[in-house]
């Protein structure tokens, strides 16, 4: 049997376009450029392989440059609908990264690509949604690979939930980037807020002012999206299962409601819960005729897409990022970006400067793990305060 190739991407010939994207982004990520210089001298990842699951786009490419400068060998998987194929190509051709992702991949293929990354035997993992973690920690077939891992990071709200609620079989320390104030406030509230609203406008060309929008989930990401929507004149209703969070939204001036009461009048519905099943089969019948439905949480499973397809038959692709479904009750539902993360699948993701901060947190946390993992407790834990303060100071200096 032939060995599998060391990468699986859409088209290596797209690398020239990828270089152009990286050039634009690199000039606007000064913190990572500082760390790249530092890492080139200190080599914190010398002799180590890092397995990564993260959206493969231009900002990620600049991050990988930083890790490679620090001596790392890298294998990376992306996420359905969010991969920039030209960036994947340049990472393979110019940097020798083992890349397993395509923009067209299904969720099932994504999980296969995650397994390919884990099979490379990483010493460190940098996760986004805890996909590598769950495979390593719960699948006996990867016991050997798990034993190699000395530490990990996890980027997202969704991944933090999974690590803290879905398994107790931790065997290595995981630093949760999403625990930091810097990540929650700067990246989630301001970055996600801007990028989600931008993507909805790019996909649909709709006027936001005057629209009734239901935001499902009022964590830091939901707060940012609601704020930016209201700034454009939308009438925003917030839905959240936590009463104190609903109270906060009420004090902020938003209408709050149970989901069942909010859906029938909503022109746009956005999920940002970090959990599966936010919009279920039962909720579909409550949607307004002509509603625009999108997901800005981590996984497509926040919306019951199988139920949507079963209750409507074949979807009609009416624009590059819009599918039209006619439900059994005759109502039309317009799904953006196939239910994938709308800000990345339908746009360019969080602003460059915001990701400079977020990926600096990742870089320094991985370097900390490479040096100190044997002194840390196993399981999820917060970013060391000195790292967060360092990144905050670097960011303030870069932005002022």
N, C-alpha and C positions, 0 to 999 in steps of 0.2 A: 504493500500500500504506500502510495506517495505521501510524503509529509505535507501538511497544510502550509501554504505560503505565509511568510511573516507579516503579511498585511492583507486587508480586504477593504478596498475602497472603490469608488465609482469609476474614476478615470485619472490615471497618473498624468495625462496630458494637460490637465487643468492647472498644473503647478505654477505656470507663469502668472495666471490671474491671482493665485494664492499669494505669491510674492508681493504683488501690488497691494493687496489688502493688508498684509503684514506691515508694509512700509508705512501706510497711513496710520495704523494703530500704534505702532512702536513709538512714533514721535509724541504720542499723547499718553504714554504710560511711563512717566518719569520715575515713579517709585520702583517699578520692576527693573528699570534700567540701572538704578542705584544698586539694587540687590544682585543683579546680574554681575556687576563689577565686583561686589563684595564676595559673591559665591565663587567667582572665577579665581579668587585668591585663596579662599578658605577651603574650597572643595568639600562641603558638608556631605555630599552624596557619593563621594568616591567609592567605587566598588559596589554600589547599591542600585537595584532596579526598583523603579516606582511604577506601580500599576494604577491607572487612572480611569475613572468613569466621569466624564464631564462633556458638556456640549463642545463639539469640535468646531470652533469658529475662530476668528482672527485674534481676539483677545486671549483665548486659550493658547494660540500659537506663540504669542509673545511670552506667556507664562512658561511654556515648555522650553523656550530658549533660555530662560533664567535657570530652570532646573538642570538643563543640559550643561550650562556653564559651570554648575556646581558639581559636575561629575556623574550625573544620573544617566542611566539607561531607562528608556520609557516605553511602555505599552499603554495604549489608550483606546477606550470605547466611547462612543458618543451617545446620542439619544435620538429616538425616532422623530423625524421631521425637522430637526434643528441643525443638522450637520451642514457646514459649508464645504461642499465637495472639493472646491479648489484649495481650501486650507488643508483638508485631509491629504490632498495630493502633494502639496509642498512639504508637509511634515514627513511624508515617506521619502520623497525624492531628495530633498536638501538636508534633512536632519537625521535620517535613518531611524525615525520613530516607527514602532510597530503599531499601526493604526487599523482599527477594526470598526468601521462605521460607514454608512451611506445615508444621505438625506432621505432616500426612499425606503429605508429599512422599516420592517414591521416591529411591533413590540417583542414578538417571539424571536426575530432575528437579533434584536438588541440584546436579549438575554443570552443568546448564543455568543455574541461578541464579548459580552462581559466575561463569560466562561473562558474565552480565548485569552483575555487579558490575565485572568487568574492563573491560567495554565502556564504562563511565562515564569511563574515563581517569583513574584515581587517580594522585596524586603519591606517596602512601605506601600500603603495604598492611599489614594486620595479619591474619596467617593462623593457621589452626588445623587442622593436618594437611597443610599445604603444597598445598592444592588450587589456590589462586590462583597460587602460585608455579609449579607444574608446568604450568599452562595458559599462563602468561605466558612461561616459559622454553623450552617445548618445542613450542608450536603457532605456526607461521609466520603464521597468520591474525591473531595479536595482536602482531605486531612493533611496530606504531605505539603501541599501549597500553603495551607494555613499555618503549619509549623514554622515556615520560613518568615512569616510576617512579624515584624518587631513593633509596628505601630501604624496608625492610620489617622486620616482626617475625614470629616464628613461636613459637607457644605451646607445642607439644606434643612429647612423646617421638617419636611417629609422624612428625610433620612434620620433626623434626630428622634422623631416619633417612633420610627421603626426600631431603632437601636435600643430605645428605652422601654418600649412596650411589647415588641414582638419576639424578643429573644433575651435570654439571660446566660447564653453560652459564650460569653466574651473570653478571649484568650490573649488579647493584646490591648494596649491603651488606644483609645480613639479620641482625638481632640475635635470637638464640635465647633466649627467656625460660626455656625448660626447662633451660638450662645452669646457672642460678643455684642456689645452695644453698637460697635462700629458696623458690623454686618447688618444688624436688625434695622438700625436707624438710617444709615447712609445707603447701603445697597438695597435693602428690602423696601423701605418706605419711599426713598427718593428715586432710586434706580428702577425698581420694578414699577413704581407708580408711573413714571414717565414712559418706560418702554412698553408697558401693556397698552396704555391709551394710544401711544403712537402706532403700535401694531394693528390695533382695531381700526384706526383711521386709514392706515395703509391698505389693509385688506378690503375694507368696505367702501371707502370714500364717503362715509356718512357724516352728516353734521351731528356733533355730540350735543350741542346746546339744545335744550328742550326735551331731550330723550329721557325716558324713565329707565333708569339702570338699576338692576339689583346686583349688589356685590355680596357674594356668599362667602363669608369668612372675613373677619375684621382683625386679623393679626397685623403685623407690621406691613406686610405686602398689601393686604386689603385696605389698610389705612392710606397707604400711598396712592393706590388706584382710586379710591373714593375721593381723596383730596383733589387729584388732578382732573377727575371727571367733573367734580363740582366747579372747579376753576374754569372749565370750558362751558359751564351753563347746564350741565345735566342735573336732573332731579334724582338723587341717589337714595336708594333704600338699602340699608345694611341688614344682613341676616347673619346671626352667629348663635351657636348653641350655648355659649357662656353668658350668664345674666350680667356679670360685671362688665364684660366686653360690650354687650348691648347698651348698658348704661353709659359707658364711655362714648359710644357712637352717638347716643341721644344727646349727651352734653355737648358734643362737638357740632350738633345741629343737624344730624342726619335723621331721616325717618327710619325707624327700626320696625321689624315685622317678623312673624313666623314665615318660613319659606313658602308654605302653602298659600298664604295670603298675598305674598309679594309677587309670585310668578304670573298670575293672570293679567296684570297690567304692565309688565316689564317689556320694554322694547329691546333691551340688551340684558343678558344674564351672564355674569362672570363668576367662575368658581376659583377660590383662592384658599382652600381649606387645608391642603397638605394631607388629605385623607381620601380614601376611595369612597365612591357612592354618594357624593354630595348632591348630585342630581340623579335620582333613581327612576326606574320604570314608571312608578306611580306619579312622579312629578311631571313626566313628559306630557301627560294629558292635560295638565294645568297651564301649559305654556300658551302665551298669546299667539294668535295667527301672525306669522311673519317675524317672529322673534329671532334675534341674533344670539347665538349661544356660543360661548367660548370658555376655555380653561386656561387659567394662569397659575394653577397649582403645579405640582411637579409631574404627576403621571396623568395620562389620558383617562385613567380609571376614575377620576373625580366625576366624570359624566358616564352614565351607563350607556356606552356606545353600542354594545350588542343589542340592547333593548331598543335604542333609537333606530337601528337598522332593521330589526325584526318588525317593528311597528310601522315601517314605511316602505319596505321593499328597497329597490335599487335607488341609491342616491344619484342626483344629477349634479355634475361639476359645472357650476355656472360661471365661476371666475377662478383664477389660480389658487386662491385660498378660501373659497366659499363653496360648500356643498349644500344642495337643497334637498330636504326630506319632506315628503307629504305624509303626515301621520294618518292612522286609520280614521281619525275623527275629521279628516280633511284639512287640518291646519298645517301651514308650512313652517318648517324650522330651518334656519340657515346656520350651519355649523362652520366655524372658522378654523382653518389650519388642521383639519381632521381631528380636532380635540387635543392635539399636542400643545405644548406650551406656546401660547399665542405670541408672546413677545419675541421668542426666538424662531419659531416656525413661520410666523407671519411678519417678522421684522428682523432687526439686527441685535436683539437682546439689550441688556442693560448698557447704559452709556459707558464709553471707554474709560473715562476717569474714575467712575464708580468701581469698575472691575479692576482697575489698577490697585485700589485699596483692598478689595476682597481677595485678590490673588496674591497680594503681599502678605496678608494674614495666612493664607495657605502656605506660601513659601517658607516663612519663618517658623510656622508650626511644624512643618515637615523637617526642617533643619533641627529644630528642638527635639523632635522625636528621634532623629538619627543619632543624636548625642546622648539623650537622657532616657530612652524608652525603658531601660532595665531598672530605672528607679521609680517608674510611674505605676499606679494601680491599673489593672485591666478594666476595660469598659469605657463608656462615654464620659468625657470630662471637658471642662471649659478651657479655652485658650488662656495660657498664662498671662497675667495682667501686664507684665512688662512687655510682652509682644504686642498686645493691643495698644498700649500707650506709645510704643515705638512707631507703629503704623499710623496712629492718629497724628503724632508729631510730624512724621514725614509727609502725610497728606496735607496737613495745615500749611506746611512750608511750601508744598508744591502748588497749592491752590490760592495762596495769598501773595 
